[in-house]
Amino acid sequence: MSMQMQTKAQTSFDSLALTPPMGWNSWNTFQCNINEKLIKETADAMVKSGMLAAGYKYLIIDDCWQVGRDKNGNIIADPVKFPSGIKALADYIHSKGLKFGIYSDAGTKTCQGRPGSRGYEFQDARTYARWGVDYLKYDWCHHGTQNAEASYRLMAQALRAAGRPIVFSICEWGTNKPWLWGKKAGGNLWRTTEDILNCYDCRNDWGGMGFVHILDLQVGLQAYAGPGHWNDPDMLEVGNTGLTVEESRSHFSLWAILAAPLIAGNDIIHMSDTIRDILTNREVIAVDQDPLGKEGTRVKKEGDLEVWARQLADGSRAVVLFNRGEKKAKIAFQWTDIGYPNTLKAEVRDLWKHENLGKFKGSFSAEVGKHSVVMVKVIPE
């Protein structure tokens, strides 16, 4: 690669993920039950449903696409599930205006026992670049005594050496506090917790958890996020069977306040209009994608009643009133809770009802149903 090409590639890498990545990943709904037909139909659905137009551009295949390596060590896609090969699939996805993401692991095997990238980092990165990959989710199973930071840094170096700008998603589960080193190691986003589960507040023995438990673990991490490098509280369970519509709306609102990557994980081919409307709410997405890139924080908590707020680039604030409890309740906040003087007059807009609620001075309150949110934007006069 010439010096000019190297400089251009470097610049392209540096401009990746300036806002949190948005897209769809196969794991939460389909796990290993993936194939070429499903992925192509999902690409079609991302366009037809309006998800692409709303900002969801990465279509990411998770684990179970790979079955082995050839005699030269090149990774082999499952020839039964992906008969046309990954390059042809990537070309199809690109033809729809989408970007293509793939999955591997820093260890010897993936979490489902498929070949990992340990020892093949540069070779795999070159293969992904040749196939037209735009996003790599890189997991942390079967890693033995490997050092996490060094392992992820190595793959980041391999991706850069391959020359194609590829968003690098560090899926390390938060065990080694990747927020402390993820940016330095070359990551664009890093998982902060164990896997999200299809539920509101359940927990699993192996560490998976519902979205409210993941939400709690984001408190205090906001200083590590910003344009090009994001805390990743895992993919969305919006629209999956374990959540009510209200819980899906809460989950989506809170991920937007957190400046989290919005990676849908539902069956978008068969999703209801209600779920589509949640995932494509332009006003909530605009909060998530706000160019200031400032992650929101929990500014008030009284038992099950919480207020989360985020500063936006235009000087306004996005605020989520979240009721974790089992009964409807009134939630209030003062302007001073969100960084304004109480003497300020401001317009308050409801981002789910898409309507202005009027001008307020000093405070705002609303009735919030069980497991529900009211999400507003406070706009100073």
CORTAZI-V73572 format. One record per pair of residues at least 12 apart in sequence whose C-alpha atoms are under 10 Angstrom apart, sorted by sequence separation. I is the first residue (numbers start at 0). J is the second residue. D is the distance in whole Angstrom. If there is no record, write none. Layout:
# CORTAZI-V73572
i/j/d
I/J/D
I/J/D
This chain:
# CORTAZI-V73572
i/j/d
25/37/9
45/57/10
64/76/6
65/77/5
66/78/9
89/101/10
103/115/6
104/116/6
105/117/6
106/118/9
107/119/9
139/151/9
155/167/7
169/181/7
177/189/6
178/190/8
193/205/9
194/206/7
195/207/6
196/208/5
197/209/7
198/210/7
199/211/6
200/212/6
235/247/9
237/249/9
251/263/10
295/307/7
296/308/6
297/309/9
306/318/7
307/319/5
308/320/9
320/332/9
345/357/8
346/358/4
347/359/7
363/375/10
25/38/8
45/58/9
63/76/9
64/77/6
65/78/9
102/115/10
103/116/6
104/117/8
105/118/9
138/151/10
154/167/9
155/168/10
168/181/10
169/182/10
176/189/9
177/190/8
178/191/7
193/206/6
194/207/5
195/208/5
196/209/5
197/210/8
198/211/9
199/212/9
200/213/9
217/230/8
237/250/7
295/308/5
296/309/7
306/319/6
307/320/7
345/358/5
346/359/6
24/38/10
42/56/10
63/77/8
64/78/9
85/99/10
103/117/10
105/119/10
137/151/8
155/169/10
176/190/9
177/191/7
192/206/9
193/207/5
194/208/7
195/209/6
196/210/7
217/231/9
236/250/8
237/251/7
294/308/9
295/309/4
296/310/10
305/319/8
306/320/5
307/321/8
318/332/9
344/358/7
345/359/5
346/360/9
363/377/9
42/57/10
65/80/10
105/120/8
154/169/10
169/184/10
176/191/7
192/207/8
193/208/7
194/209/9
195/210/6
217/232/7
235/250/8
236/251/9
263/278/8
294/309/6
295/310/7
305/320/6
306/321/6
344/359/6
345/360/6
25/41/9
42/58/7
64/80/8
65/81/9
85/101/9
104/120/10
151/167/9
169/185/9
170/186/10
173/189/8
174/190/9
175/191/9
176/192/9
192/208/9
194/210/10
195/211/10
216/232/9
235/251/7
262/278/10
293/309/7
294/310/8
295/311/9
304/320/8
305/321/5
306/322/9
343/359/8
344/360/5
345/361/9
347/363/8
41/58/8
63/80/10
64/81/8
103/120/10
137/154/9
151/168/10
152/169/10
168/185/10
169/186/6
172/189/8
173/190/6
174/191/8
195/212/9
196/213/10
261/278/9
292/309/10
293/310/7
294/311/9
304/321/6
305/322/6
342/359/10
343/360/6
344/361/7
345/362/10
23/41/9
151/169/7
167/185/7
168/186/6
169/187/8
170/188/8
171/189/7
172/190/5
173/191/4
174/192/7
195/213/7
214/232/7
292/310/9
293/311/7
303/321/8
304/322/5
305/323/8
316/334/10
341/359/10
342/360/6
343/361/6
344/362/10
359/377/9
23/42/9
39/58/10
135/154/10
151/170/9
166/185/10
167/186/5
168/187/6
169/188/6
170/189/6
171/190/6
172/191/6
173/192/5
174/193/8
194/213/9
213/232/6
235/254/8
291/310/8
292/311/8
293/312/9
303/322/6
304/323/6
318/337/8
341/360/7
342/361/6
343/362/9
356/375/9
358/377/9
359/378/10
360/379/10
38/58/8
65/85/10
103/123/9
135/155/10
151/171/9
166/186/8
167/187/5
168/188/5
169/189/4
170/190/5
171/191/8
172/192/5
173/193/7
192/212/9
193/213/8
213/233/8
234/254/10
289/309/10
291/311/6
292/312/8
298/318/10
302/322/9
303/323/5
304/324/7
317/337/9
340/360/9
341/361/4
342/362/10
355/375/9
358/378/9
359/379/10
38/59/9
64/85/9
116/137/9
148/169/10
166/187/6
167/188/7
168/189/6
169/190/6
170/191/8
171/192/8
172/193/5
192/213/7
233/254/10
289/310/9
290/311/8
291/312/5
295/316/10
297/318/10
299/320/10
300/321/9
302/323/9
303/324/5
316/337/7
340/361/7
341/362/7
351/372/9
352/373/9
354/375/10
355/376/9
358/379/9
23/45/9
38/60/8
115/137/9
116/138/10
147/169/10
165/187/10
166/188/8
167/189/9
168/190/8
169/191/10
170/192/9
171/193/8
172/194/7
191/213/8
192/214/10
210/232/9
232/254/8
287/309/10
289/311/6
290/312/6
291/313/9
295/317/9
296/318/10
297/319/9
302/324/9
303/325/9
315/337/10
316/338/9
339/361/8
351/373/8
352/374/9
353/375/9
358/380/9
22/45/9
115/138/9
135/158/9
148/171/10
170/193/9
210/233/9
231/254/9
261/284/9
286/309/8
288/311/10
289/312/7
290/313/9
291/314/10
295/318/9
303/326/10
316/339/9
350/373/8
351/374/7
352/375/9
115/139/10
117/141/10
147/171/8
170/194/10
192/216/7
210/234/10
235/259/10
286/310/9
287/311/10
289/313/9
295/319/10
304/328/8
306/330/8
315/339/10
349/373/7
350/374/6
351/375/8
115/140/9
117/142/8
191/216/8
192/217/9
210/235/9
232/257/9
234/259/9
235/260/9
237/262/10
238/263/9
239/264/8
240/265/9
248/273/10
252/277/9
286/311/7
303/328/10
304/329/8
305/330/8
306/331/8
307/332/10
334/359/10
336/361/10
337/362/10
349/374/6
350/375/5
34/60/9
101/127/8
115/141/8
151/177/10
159/185/9
191/217/7
210/236/8
231/257/9
232/258/10
233/259/8
234/260/8
235/261/7
236/262/9
237/263/7
238/264/8
239/265/6
248/274/9
251/277/8
252/278/10
258/284/10
261/287/8
285/311/10
286/312/10
304/330/7
305/331/9
306/332/7
334/360/8
335/361/8
336/362/9
348/374/8
349/375/4
350/376/7
23/50/10
33/60/8
100/127/9
115/142/9
147/174/9
148/175/8
158/185/10
209/236/9
230/257/8
231/258/9
232/259/7
233/260/8
234/261/7
235/262/6
236/263/7
237/264/7
238/265/6
239/266/8
247/274/8
251/278/8
256/283/9
260/287/8
261/288/9
304/331/9
305/332/9
310/337/8
333/360/9
334/361/5
335/362/8
347/374/10
348/375/5
349/376/7
22/50/8
33/61/9
109/137/9
110/138/8
112/140/9
117/145/10
147/175/7
148/176/10
152/180/9
156/184/9
229/257/9
230/258/8
231/259/6
232/260/8
233/261/9
234/262/5
235/263/5
236/264/6
237/265/7
238/266/8
248/276/10
249/277/10
252/280/10
255/283/7
256/284/10
258/286/8
259/287/7
260/288/9
308/336/9
309/337/8
310/338/9
333/361/6
334/362/5
347/375/6
348/376/5
349/377/9
21/50/10
22/51/8
31/60/10
33/62/9
34/63/10
35/64/10
109/138/7
110/139/8
111/140/9
112/141/9
146/175/9
147/176/10
148/177/8
151/180/10
152/181/8
155/184/7
156/185/8
191/220/9
229/258/8
230/259/6
231/260/6
232/261/10
233/262/8
234/263/6
235/264/6
236/265/7
237/266/10
238/267/9
244/273/8
248/277/6
251/280/10
254/283/10
255/284/7
257/286/9
258/287/5
259/288/9
301/330/9
307/336/10
308/337/6
309/338/10
318/347/10
332/361/9
333/362/4
334/363/8
346/375/10
347/376/6
348/377/7
21/51/9
30/60/10
31/61/8
32/62/10
33/63/8
34/64/8
108/138/10
109/139/8
110/140/5
111/141/10
120/150/9
124/154/8
128/158/8
133/163/8
134/164/8
135/165/7
136/166/8
137/167/8
138/168/9
139/169/9
140/170/10
147/177/8
151/181/8
152/182/10
154/184/9
155/185/5
229/259/7
230/260/8
231/261/9
233/263/10
234/264/6
235/265/8
244/274/7
247/277/8
248/278/9
253/283/10
254/284/10
255/285/8
256/286/7
257/287/7
258/288/7
286/316/9
287/317/10
300/330/10
306/336/9
307/337/9
308/338/9
315/345/9
317/347/10
332/362/6
333/363/7
346/376/8
347/377/5
348/378/8
30/61/8
31/62/7
32/63/8
33/64/8
58/89/9
99/130/10
100/131/9
101/132/7
104/135/10
106/137/10
108/139/9
109/140/6
110/141/7
120/151/10
123/154/9
124/155/9
127/158/9
128/159/10
132/163/8
133/164/7
134/165/5
135/166/6
136/167/6
137/168/6
138/169/7
139/170/6
140/171/9
148/179/10
149/180/10
152/183/8
153/184/8
154/185/9
155/186/7
229/260/8
231/262/10
234/265/10
239/270/9
247/278/9
252/283/7
255/286/6
256/287/6
258/289/8
286/317/7
306/337/9
315/346/10
316/347/10
317/348/9
318/349/10
319/350/10
331/362/7
332/363/6
333/364/9
345/376/10
346/377/6
347/378/6
21/53/9
22/54/8
23/55/7
29/61/9
30/62/7
31/63/5
32/64/10
99/131/7
100/132/6
101/133/8
102/134/8
103/135/7
104/136/8
105/137/6
106/138/8
107/139/10
108/140/7
109/141/7
121/153/9
124/156/9
125/157/8
128/160/10
129/161/9
131/163/8
132/164/9
133/165/4
134/166/4
135/167/5
136/168/5
137/169/5
138/170/5
139/171/5
148/180/7
152/184/4
153/185/9
154/186/10
155/187/10
209/241/9
210/242/10
226/258/10
238/270/7
245/277/10
251/283/8
252/284/9
254/286/10
255/287/4
256/288/10
286/318/10
299/331/9
315/347/10
317/349/10
318/350/10
331/363/6
332/364/6
345/377/6
346/378/5
347/379/9
21/54/6
22/55/4
23/56/8
24/57/8
25/58/8
26/59/9
30/63/8
31/64/8
98/131/9
99/132/5
100/133/6
101/134/6
102/135/6
103/136/6
104/137/5
105/138/6
106/139/6
107/140/8
108/141/6
109/142/9
117/150/8
120/153/7
121/154/7
124/157/6
125/158/7
128/161/6
129/162/10
131/164/10
132/165/7
133/166/6
134/167/6
135/168/6
136/169/6
137/170/5
138/171/6
139/172/8
147/180/10
148/181/7
151/184/6
152/185/6
209/242/10
224/257/9
225/258/8
238/271/8
244/277/9
251/284/9
254/287/7
255/288/8
256/289/10
259/292/10
299/332/8
317/350/9
330/363/9
331/364/4
332/365/10
344/377/10
345/378/5
346/379/6
20/54/9
21/55/5
22/56/5
23/57/6
24/58/6
25/59/7
26/60/8
27/61/9
58/92/8
98/132/8
99/133/5
100/134/4
101/135/5
102/136/5
103/137/5
104/138/4
105/139/6
106/140/6
107/141/6
108/142/8
120/154/6
121/155/10
123/157/8
124/158/5
125/159/10
127/161/9
128/162/7
129/163/8
131/165/9
132/166/9
133/167/9
134/168/7
135/169/8
136/170/6
137/171/8
138/172/8
147/181/10
150/184/9
151/185/8
152/186/8
172/206/10
224/258/8
252/286/9
253/287/9
255/289/9
258/292/7
283/317/9
298/332/9
299/333/10
330/364/5
331/365/7
344/378/9
345/379/4
346/380/7
20/55/8
21/56/6
22/57/4
23/58/5
24/59/5
25/60/6
26/61/6
57/92/9
58/93/10
98/133/6
99/134/6
100/135/6
101/136/6
102/137/6
103/138/6
104/139/6
105/140/7
106/141/5
107/142/7
119/154/9
120/155/9
121/156/8
122/157/8
123/158/9
124/159/9
125/160/8
126/161/9
128/163/5
135/170/10
139/174/10
148/183/9
149/184/8
151/186/8
172/207/10
189/224/10
211/246/10
224/259/9
238/273/9
239/274/9
252/287/9
257/292/10
258/293/7
259/294/8
329/364/7
330/365/6
331/366/9
344/379/6
345/380/5
20/56/8
21/57/6
22/58/6
23/59/6
24/60/6
25/61/6
26/62/7
56/92/10
57/93/10
97/133/10
98/134/8
99/135/9
100/136/7
101/137/9
102/138/8
103/139/9
104/140/7
105/141/8
106/142/4
107/143/9
117/153/10
120/156/9
121/157/5
122/158/10
124/160/8
125/161/5
127/163/9
128/164/8
148/184/7
188/224/9
210/246/9
214/250/9
221/257/8
238/274/6
251/287/10
257/293/8
258/294/5
259/295/10
329/365/6
330/366/6
343/379/7
344/380/6
20/57/8
21/58/9
22/59/7
23/60/9
24/61/6
25/62/9
26/63/10
56/93/10
64/101/9
65/102/9
103/140/10
104/141/8
105/142/7
106/143/7
117/154/9
120/157/6
121/158/7
124/161/6
125/162/8
128/165/8
147/184/10
148/185/10
187/224/10
188/225/10
195/232/8
196/233/10
199/236/9
210/247/10
220/257/10
221/258/9
237/274/7
238/275/8
256/293/9
257/294/5
258/295/7
298/335/10
299/336/7
328/365/8
329/366/4
330/367/7
343/380/8
64/102/8
65/103/9
93/131/9
104/142/9
106/144/10
116/154/9
119/157/10
120/158/8
121/159/10
123/161/9
124/162/9
125/163/9
127/165/9
187/225/10
191/229/10
192/230/10
194/232/9
195/233/6
196/234/10
197/235/9
198/236/8
211/249/10
237/275/10
256/294/7
257/295/5
298/336/6
299/337/9
328/366/6
329/367/6
56/95/10
57/96/10
58/97/7
59/98/8
60/99/8
61/100/8
62/101/8
63/102/9
64/103/10
75/114/9
93/132/10
106/145/8
121/160/8
122/161/9
124/163/9
187/226/9
188/227/8
189/228/8
190/229/9
191/230/6
192/231/8
193/232/9
194/233/7
195/234/7
196/235/9
197/236/6
198/237/10
210/249/10
211/250/8
214/253/8
218/257/10
238/277/9
255/294/9
256/295/5
257/296/7
297/336/10
298/337/7
327/366/7
328/367/5
329/368/9
56/96/8
57/97/6
58/98/6
59/99/6
60/100/6
61/101/6
62/102/6
63/103/9
74/114/8
86/126/10
90/130/8
93/133/10
105/145/9
121/161/7
187/227/5
188/228/5
189/229/7
190/230/6
191/231/6
192/232/6
193/233/8
194/234/8
195/235/8
196/236/7
197/237/9
201/241/10
210/250/7
214/254/8
217/257/8
237/277/8
238/278/9
254/294/10
255/295/9
256/296/8
257/297/10
297/337/10
298/338/10
327/367/6
328/368/7
337/377/9
339/379/9
56/97/5
57/98/5
58/99/5
59/100/4
60/101/5
61/102/5
62/103/7
74/115/9
86/127/9
89/130/7
90/131/7
106/147/10
124/165/9
179/220/10
182/223/9
186/227/9
187/228/4
188/229/4
189/230/6
190/231/4
191/232/6
192/233/8
195/236/8
197/238/9
198/239/9
209/250/10
237/278/8
254/295/9
256/297/10
296/337/10
326/367/9
327/368/4
328/369/8
35/77/10
55/97/8
56/98/6
57/99/6
58/100/6
59/101/5
60/102/6
61/103/8
62/104/9
74/116/9
85/127/9
86/128/10
88/130/9
89/131/6
90/132/10
105/147/9
178/220/8
181/223/9
182/224/9
185/227/10
186/228/7
187/229/6
188/230/6
189/231/5
190/232/6
191/233/8
197/239/7
198/240/8
199/241/7
200/242/10
211/253/10
253/295/9
326/368/6
327/369/5
330/372/10
34/77/9
37/80/10
38/81/10
54/97/10
55/98/9
56/99/8
57/100/6
58/101/8
59/102/8
60/103/10
86/129/8
87/130/8
88/131/10
89/132/7
173/216/10
178/221/10
180/223/9
182/225/10
185/228/9
186/229/9
187/230/9
188/231/6
189/232/8
190/233/6
196/239/10
197/240/7
198/241/5
199/242/6
210/253/10
214/257/9
235/278/10
253/296/10
324/367/10
325/368/8
326/369/5
327/370/9
330/373/9
334/377/9
34/78/10
35/79/9
36/80/8
51/95/9
52/96/10
56/100/10
57/101/10
65/109/10
86/130/4
87/131/9
89/133/9
106/150/9
178/222/9
179/223/7
187/231/10
188/232/10
189/233/9
190/234/10
197/241/5
198/242/6
199/243/9
210/254/10
320/364/9
322/366/9
323/367/10
324/368/9
325/369/5
326/370/8
327/371/9
34/79/8
35/80/6
36/81/8
51/96/8
74/119/9
85/130/7
86/131/7
105/150/6
178/223/6
182/227/8
183/228/10
196/241/8
197/242/7
198/243/9
320/365/8
322/367/6
323/368/9
324/369/6
325/370/7
326/371/10
34/80/5
35/81/5
36/82/10
51/97/7
63/109/8
66/112/9
67/113/7
68/114/8
72/118/10
73/119/8
84/130/9
85/131/9
86/132/9
104/150/10
105/151/7
177/223/10
178/224/8
182/228/6
320/366/9
321/367/7
322/368/7
323/369/6
324/370/6
325/371/10
33/80/7
34/81/6
35/82/7
62/109/7
63/110/9
65/112/10
66/113/6
67/114/6
72/119/8
85/132/9
104/151/10
181/228/8
182/229/9
199/246/7
320/367/7
321/368/9
322/369/6
323/370/5
324/371/9
32/80/9
33/81/9
34/82/9
35/83/8
43/91/10
62/110/8
63/111/7
65/113/6
66/114/7
67/115/9
74/122/9
105/153/9
181/229/9
198/246/9
199/247/9
321/369/9
322/370/5
323/371/7
35/84/9
39/88/7
42/91/8
43/92/9
46/95/7
62/111/7
63/112/8
64/113/8
65/114/7
73/122/7
74/123/7
105/154/8
181/230/9
198/247/10
321/370/7
322/371/6
323/372/9
35/85/9
38/88/8
39/89/10
42/92/6
45/95/9
46/96/8
62/112/9
63/113/7
65/115/9
72/122/8
73/123/7
104/154/10
178/228/9
199/249/10
257/307/9
321/371/6
322/372/6
38/89/10
41/92/9
42/93/9
46/97/9
62/113/8
63/114/9
71/122/10
72/123/9
178/229/8
199/250/9
256/307/7
257/308/9
258/309/9
320/371/8
321/372/5
322/373/9
35/87/10
36/88/10
39/91/7
40/92/10
42/94/10
43/95/7
45/97/9
73/125/10
74/126/8
136/188/10
137/189/10
138/190/10
178/230/7
256/308/7
257/309/8
319/371/10
320/372/5
321/373/7
35/88/7
38/91/10
39/92/7
42/95/7
73/126/8
74/127/10
134/187/10
136/189/10
177/230/9
178/231/9
256/309/6
319/372/6
320/373/5
321/374/9
38/92/9
42/96/9
43/97/10
253/307/8
255/309/9
256/310/9
318/372/10
319/373/6
320/374/6
42/97/8
252/307/10
253/308/10
318/373/8
319/374/4
320/375/8
39/95/10
42/98/10
318/374/6
319/375/6
42/99/10
173/230/10
317/374/7
318/375/5
319/376/9
173/231/9
317/375/6
318/376/6
172/231/9
173/232/9
316/375/8
317/376/4
318/377/7
168/228/10
172/232/9
256/316/10
316/376/6
317/377/6
166/227/9
167/228/10
168/229/9
169/230/10
170/231/9
172/233/9
256/317/7
315/376/7
316/377/5
317/378/9
169/231/9
226/288/10
255/317/9
256/318/8
315/377/6
316/378/7
168/231/9
170/233/9
226/289/10
229/292/9
256/319/8
304/367/9
314/377/9
315/378/5
316/379/9
105/169/10
226/290/8
228/292/9
229/293/10
230/294/9
255/319/10
286/350/10
314/378/8
315/379/7
100/165/9
104/169/10
105/170/9
225/290/9
226/291/8
227/292/9
229/294/9
252/317/10
253/318/9
311/376/9
313/378/9
314/379/8
315/380/10
99/165/10
100/166/9
102/168/9
104/170/9
105/171/9
225/291/8
226/292/5
252/318/9
253/319/7
283/349/10
284/350/10
303/369/10
304/370/10
306/372/10
308/374/10
310/376/10
313/379/10
100/167/10
103/170/10
104/171/10
197/264/10
225/292/5
226/293/8
252/319/7
253/320/10
282/349/9
283/350/6
303/370/9
305/372/10
306/373/10
307/374/9
308/375/10
309/376/10
310/377/10
102/170/10
224/292/7
225/293/6
252/320/10
253/321/9
282/350/6
283/351/8
306/374/10
308/376/9
224/293/7
225/294/7
252/321/9
281/350/9
282/351/8
308/377/10
223/293/10
224/294/6
249/319/9
280/350/8
281/351/10
188/259/9
189/260/10
222/293/8
223/294/9
224/295/10
249/320/9
250/321/10
280/351/8
282/353/8
188/260/8
221/293/8
222/294/8
249/321/7
281/353/10
59/132/9
221/294/5
222/295/10
249/322/9
280/353/9
59/133/9
60/134/10
61/135/9
62/136/9
220/294/9
221/295/7
249/323/10
277/351/9
22/97/9
58/133/9
59/134/7
60/135/9
61/136/8
62/137/10
220/295/10
221/296/7
276/351/10
22/98/9
23/99/10
24/100/8
57/133/8
58/134/9
59/135/8
60/136/9
61/137/10
62/138/9
220/296/9
22/99/9
23/100/9
24/101/9
57/134/7
59/136/8
61/138/10
217/294/10
218/295/9
219/296/8
246/323/10
22/100/9
24/102/10
217/295/10
218/296/7
219/297/9
217/296/8
218/297/7
31/111/8
217/297/9
218/298/10
30/111/10
215/297/9
214/297/10
286/376/9
283/374/8
283/375/9
282/375/10
283/376/10
282/376/9
252/350/9
252/351/9
248/351/9
57/166/10
24/136/10
211/323/8
20/134/10
256/374/9
252/371/10
253/372/9
250/370/10
252/372/8
249/370/7
250/371/9
251/372/10
252/373/9
253/374/9
248/370/9
249/371/6
250/372/9
252/374/7
200/323/10
245/368/9
246/369/9
247/370/9
248/371/7
249/372/5
199/323/10
245/369/8
246/370/6
247/371/9
248/372/7
249/373/8
245/370/7
246/371/6
248/373/10
249/374/9
244/370/10
245/371/5
246/372/9
248/374/10
243/370/9
244/371/9
245/372/8
243/371/10
12/158/10
20/166/9
12/159/8
11/159/10
20/168/10
15/164/8
16/165/10
9/159/7
12/162/9
14/164/9
15/165/8
16/166/7
8/159/8
9/160/10
11/162/9
12/163/8
13/164/9
15/166/6
16/167/9
8/160/9
11/163/9
12/164/5
14/166/10
15/167/9
8/161/10
9/162/8
11/164/6
12/165/7
13/166/10
5/159/9
8/162/6
9/163/10
10/164/9
11/165/9
12/166/8
5/160/9
7/162/9
8/163/7
9/164/8
12/167/10
8/164/7
5/162/8
4/162/9
211/370/10
0/160/9
0/161/10
0/162/8
20/187/9
27/194/10
19/187/9
20/188/9
27/195/9
19/188/8
27/196/8
28/197/9
17/187/9
27/197/8
16/187/6
199/370/9
13/185/10
15/187/7
16/188/9
12/185/10
13/187/9
12/187/10
59/262/9
58/262/9
19/224/10
57/262/8
58/263/10
19/225/9
55/261/8
56/262/10
57/263/10
18/225/8
19/226/8
20/227/9
27/234/8
54/261/10
55/262/8
17/225/8
18/226/6
19/227/8
26/234/9
27/235/8
28/236/9
55/263/9
16/225/10
17/226/4
18/227/7
19/228/8
20/229/9
27/236/7
16/226/7
17/227/4
18/228/9
19/229/7
24/234/8
15/226/9
16/227/5
17/228/8
18/229/9
19/230/9
20/231/10
23/234/9
24/235/9
28/239/8
14/226/9
15/227/6
16/228/7
17/229/9
19/231/9
22/234/10
23/235/9
27/239/8
28/240/10
13/226/10
14/227/7
15/228/9
16/229/8
21/234/10
50/263/10
13/227/7
12/227/9
50/267/9
48/267/8
48/268/9
47/268/9
44/266/10
45/267/7
48/270/9
44/267/6
45/268/8
55/278/9
43/267/10
44/268/5
48/272/9
55/279/9
41/266/8
42/267/9
43/268/8
44/269/9
50/275/8
53/278/9
54/279/8
41/267/7
42/268/9
44/270/10
49/275/8
50/276/10
53/279/6
40/267/9
41/268/6
48/275/7
49/276/10
52/279/9
53/280/8
54/281/9
40/268/7
41/269/10
48/276/10
50/278/8
51/279/9
53/281/7
49/278/10
50/279/6
52/281/10
55/284/10
49/279/7
50/280/10
54/284/8
37/268/9
48/279/9
53/284/8
54/285/10
53/285/10
54/288/9
28/263/10
29/264/9
19/255/10
27/263/9
28/264/6
29/265/9
25/262/10
26/263/10
27/264/5
28/265/6
29/266/8
19/257/10
20/258/10
21/259/9
22/260/8
23/261/8
24/262/6
25/263/9
26/264/7
27/265/7
28/266/6
19/258/6
20/259/8
21/260/6
22/261/6
23/262/5
24/263/6
25/264/6
26/265/9
27/266/9
28/267/10
18/258/8
19/259/6
20/260/5
21/261/5
22/262/5
23/263/4
24/264/5
25/265/8
18/259/9
19/260/5
20/261/6
21/262/5
22/263/6
23/264/6
24/265/8
25/266/9
18/260/8
19/261/7
20/262/7
21/263/8
22/264/9
23/265/8
24/266/10
19/262/10
23/266/10
16/260/9
23/267/9
21/284/10
21/287/10
20/287/10
21/288/9
19/287/7
20/288/9
18/287/8
19/288/6
18/288/5
19/289/9
17/288/9
18/289/7
19/290/10
17/289/10
18/290/6
17/290/8
18/291/9
19/292/8
17/291/9
18/292/7
17/292/8
